[in-house]
Amino acid sequence: MILVTGSTGLVGSHLLYKLVSNNEKVRAIYRTERKLANVKSVFATYTSNYEPLFKEIEWVKADLLDIPALSEAFKHVTYVYHCAAFVSFEPDKYQILRKTNIEGTANIVNLCLSNTISKLCYVSSIATLGRTINNEEITEDTVWNPEDDHNVYAITKYGAEMEVWRATQEGLNVVIVNPGVILGAGIWRYGTGSLFKKAHKGFKYYTSGTIALIAIEDVVSIMIALTKSDIINERFVLVAEHWTYKQFLQTLSKSVHVKPPEKMISSWLLKLAWKLDWLKTKLTGKRRQLTRHIVISLSTETKYNNKKVKKVLDYKFKSIDETIATIGDLYLK
């Protein structure tokens, strides 16, 4: 039996489709019934006859902080894919991020240990990797500096990784994947799917930085391959290509048949935008759209080295151009 956490998110739902399509016996954790629609929407991007596959999944309602419910979900499980996380870059969400990402992951690894799970695959992020000087490529071995100015999401995902590494010292076999920005279809209200929705409304500007991209199909295929392999207690950077934001936003726009942005926004205007966004949140209570760390990221050129996973699995990544075109077509449909 395979257990998947975060099953209604982008990675979890695409992973579920791949697993059940391969006739694996799968149990999936979900928190609310309404989010099960995400899974059906993702399955529908692969096949119109998705109901039989959806019904193959054993669904368990549980929260990462609800240990009794999680304990039931772990019965007779051999492998675990831990995809669940709370994603936010808003400083005032720090305590929620800690609860879900660090405490929730600690609960998962503790249950893996107590149930003698054969292997855990943990979905982390490139946000937990260290930084380099002189624009050198970041690798799996680039050291995280706690003194650097990290955003709250990166801090809590790093803390979650520490729980996973702690479990390896207690005998748990793990693999960790650190994906870049994951492009996938089926969930359009938030995450990268919402970028196609925003592109359809029209982007006015692009920024000066770069973005590290990978297709969801690659993330899922690599996760399964690593879990089935003899590889243990290793991490892998999952980035297919690096694009400028200009290329990325213009390609997104073309994929949904709208006019691409032609002007680069200045750094001072970006800084003004996040300060106005902060003020709007204070006055209206609405969630932040821009933070200081997001603005820095949008203006920074960063490169990640993907040679390790390519060598170990002899893996060839999907074209990002083709990926965006396919997702754009699915969005328009």
Secondary structure in CASP SS format (residue, H / E / C, confidence):
PFRMAT SS
TARGET T0000
AUTHOR 0000-0000-0000
METHOD secondary structure of the structure
MODEL  1
M C 1.00
I E 1.00
L E 1.00
V E 1.00
T E 1.00
G C 1.00
S C 1.00
T C 1.00
G C 1.00
L H 1.00
V H 1.00
G H 1.00
S H 1.00
H H 1.00
L H 1.00
L H 1.00
Y H 1.00
K H 1.00
L H 1.00
V H 1.00
S H 1.00
N C 1.00
N C 1.00
E C 1.00
K C 1.00
V E 1.00
R E 1.00
A E 1.00
I E 1.00
Y E 1.00
R C 1.00
T C 1.00
E H 1.00
R H 1.00
K H 1.00
L H 1.00
A H 1.00
N H 1.00
V H 1.00
K H 1.00
S H 1.00
V H 1.00
F H 1.00
A H 1.00
T C 1.00
Y C 1.00
T C 1.00
S C 1.00
N C 1.00
Y C 1.00
E H 1.00
P H 1.00
L H 1.00
F H 1.00
K H 1.00
E C 1.00
I C 1.00
E E 1.00
W E 1.00
V E 1.00
K E 1.00
A C 1.00
D C 1.00
L C 1.00
L C 1.00
D C 1.00
I H 1.00
P H 1.00
A H 1.00
L H 1.00
S H 1.00
E H 1.00
A H 1.00
F C 1.00
K C 1.00
H C 1.00
V C 1.00
T C 1.00
Y E 1.00
V E 1.00
Y E 1.00
H E 1.00
C C 1.00
A C 1.00
A C 1.00
F C 1.00
V C 1.00
S C 1.00
F C 1.00
E C 1.00
P H 1.00
D H 1.00
K H 1.00
Y H 1.00
Q H 1.00
I H 1.00
L H 1.00
R H 1.00
K H 1.00
T H 1.00
N H 1.00
I H 1.00
E H 1.00
G H 1.00
T H 1.00
A H 1.00
N H 1.00
I H 1.00
V H 1.00
N H 1.00
L H 1.00
C H 1.00
L H 1.00
S H 1.00
N C 1.00
T C 1.00
I C 1.00
S C 1.00
K E 1.00
L E 1.00
C E 1.00
Y E 1.00
V E 1.00
S C 1.00
S C 1.00
I H 1.00
A H 1.00
T H 1.00
L C 1.00
G C 1.00
R C 1.00
T C 1.00
I C 1.00
N C 1.00
N C 1.00
E C 1.00
E C 1.00
I E 1.00
T C 1.00
E C 1.00
D C 1.00
T C 1.00
V C 1.00
W C 1.00
N C 1.00
P C 1.00
E C 1.00
D C 1.00
D C 1.00
H C 1.00
N C 1.00
V H 1.00
Y H 1.00
A H 1.00
I H 1.00
T H 1.00
K H 1.00
Y H 1.00
G H 1.00
A H 1.00
E H 1.00
M H 1.00
E H 1.00
V H 1.00
W H 1.00
R H 1.00
A H 1.00
T H 1.00
Q H 1.00
E C 1.00
G C 1.00
L C 1.00
N C 1.00
V E 1.00
V E 1.00
I E 1.00
V E 1.00
N E 1.00
P E 1.00
G C 1.00
V E 1.00
I E 1.00
L E 1.00
G C 1.00
A C 1.00
G C 1.00
I C 1.00
W C 1.00
R C 1.00
Y C 1.00
G C 1.00
T C 1.00
G H 1.00
S H 1.00
L H 1.00
F H 1.00
K H 1.00
K H 1.00
A H 1.00
H H 1.00
K H 1.00
G C 1.00
F C 1.00
K C 1.00
Y E 1.00
Y E 1.00
T C 1.00
S C 1.00
G C 1.00
T E 1.00
I E 1.00
A E 1.00
L E 1.00
I E 1.00
A E 1.00
I H 1.00
E H 1.00
D H 1.00
V H 1.00
V H 1.00
S H 1.00
I H 1.00
M H 1.00
I H 1.00
A H 1.00
L H 1.00
T H 1.00
K H 1.00
S C 1.00
D C 1.00
I C 1.00
I C 1.00
N C 1.00
E E 1.00
R E 1.00
F E 1.00
V E 1.00
L E 1.00
V C 1.00
A C 1.00
E E 1.00
H E 1.00
W E 1.00
T E 1.00
Y H 1.00
K H 1.00
Q H 1.00
F H 1.00
L H 1.00
Q H 1.00
T H 1.00
L H 1.00
S H 1.00
K H 1.00
S H 1.00
V C 1.00
H C 1.00
V C 1.00
K C 1.00
P C 1.00
P C 1.00
E C 1.00
K E 1.00
M E 1.00
I C 1.00
S C 1.00
S H 1.00
W H 1.00
L H 1.00
L H 1.00
K H 1.00
L H 1.00
A H 1.00
W H 1.00
K H 1.00
L H 1.00
D H 1.00
W H 1.00
L H 1.00
K H 1.00
T H 1.00
K H 1.00
L H 1.00
T H 1.00
G C 1.00
K C 1.00
R C 1.00
R C 1.00
Q C 1.00
L C 1.00
T C 1.00
R H 1.00
H H 1.00
I H 1.00
V H 1.00
I H 1.00
S H 1.00
L H 1.00
S C 1.00
T C 1.00
E C 1.00
T C 1.00
K C 1.00
Y E 1.00
N C 1.00
N C 1.00
K H 1.00
K H 1.00
V H 1.00
K H 1.00
K H 1.00
V H 1.00
L H 1.00
D C 1.00
Y C 1.00
K C 1.00
F C 1.00
K C 1.00
S C 1.00
I H 1.00
D H 1.00
E H 1.00
T H 1.00
I H 1.00
A H 1.00
T H 1.00
I H 1.00
G H 1.00
D H 1.00
L H 1.00
Y H 1.00
L H 1.00
K C 1.00
END
